[in-house]
Amino acid sequence: MEEAAIVALRVRARLPLDDVYIALKDAIPHLNRSSLHRCLQRHGISRLPKADREKPKKFKDYEIGYFHIDTTELRYEGGKALSMSPSTAHPSWSSRASAARPPS
């Protein structure tokens, strides 16, 4: 039953391994990333087809001082939102010019 849920989510949603794991870890408490990968391998769906893989996007060139944060959200039938964004960000600024330069 649990394997059927894993396979159904992977096939229908075509999500990457980590996204499938995040979506199912609360519903299947003993699920870990390794067991999920082995399950997908058993069913021959451990790799997404090339057409379904996300292509890396190049960031737009900005002038120095721009701070960019990407966020996204995954929703599933229960209506609960799973955040896929970093949990914390700690930017810091310094008025000293030497602080911005890497050590020599």
Secondary structure as UniProt FT lines:
FT   HELIX           2..13
FT   HELIX           17..24
FT   TURN            25..27
FT   TURN            29..30
FT   HELIX           33..42
FT   TURN            43..44
FT   HELIX           50..52
FT   TURN            64..65
FT   STRAND          73..75
FT   TURN            77..78
FT   STRAND          81..83
FT   HELIX           97..100
//
